[in-house]
């Protein structure tokens, strides 16, 4: 029967560990796309395809993690790897950047408001770590200070933290370039676990002068 032949072929493919690993490598690198339905008969399929792109970046990472048993793939922990960029001003010549999230505009398609105007926001392609987990990763880096925007500076440059209000716009589409006027800090204490009451978990850090003042 067809079912028996399919089973025989599958068993041959998976017979050896080497072939199993090869198949897992191939599947983990495969391209995935979301299927959108229903689609209006008047819609331009070419334009729709351009909006959707060639794959879902987040889903591809999840696939790699799913096949990790056979491929040995290890997902990067956000903020674990820091690199020296080549696009920062001279004042930051010895600075490193630790990527904790990747935010994209118009992903996986363009979004508009109720009036049809483009929605001015960006989204992380993968859910971020809880703040206490992310701070723990950064605090583990010995001998490293971080650049911090103070509350008055955040107000001046129109950066609003909306983490306590999930229904509000979280990430506006605007640049956040490092500035020498921002202060340097050292993470001192990072909370672990969840609090039993309604109070917020609190992290502590030591404050230094701004990079402008330090230089």
Buried (B, 14 or more C-beta within 10 A) or exposed (E): EEEEEEEEEEEEEEEEEEEBBBBBBEBBEEEEEEEEEEEEEEEEEEEEEEBBBEBBBBBBBEBBBBBBEBBEBEEEEBBEEBEEEEEEEEBBEEBEBBEBBBBEBBBBEEEEEEEEEEBEBBBBBBEEBEBBBBBBBBBEBEEEBBBBBBEEBEEEEEEEEEEEEEEEEBBEBEEEEBBBEBBBBEBEEBBEEEEEEEEEBEBEBEEBEBBEEEE
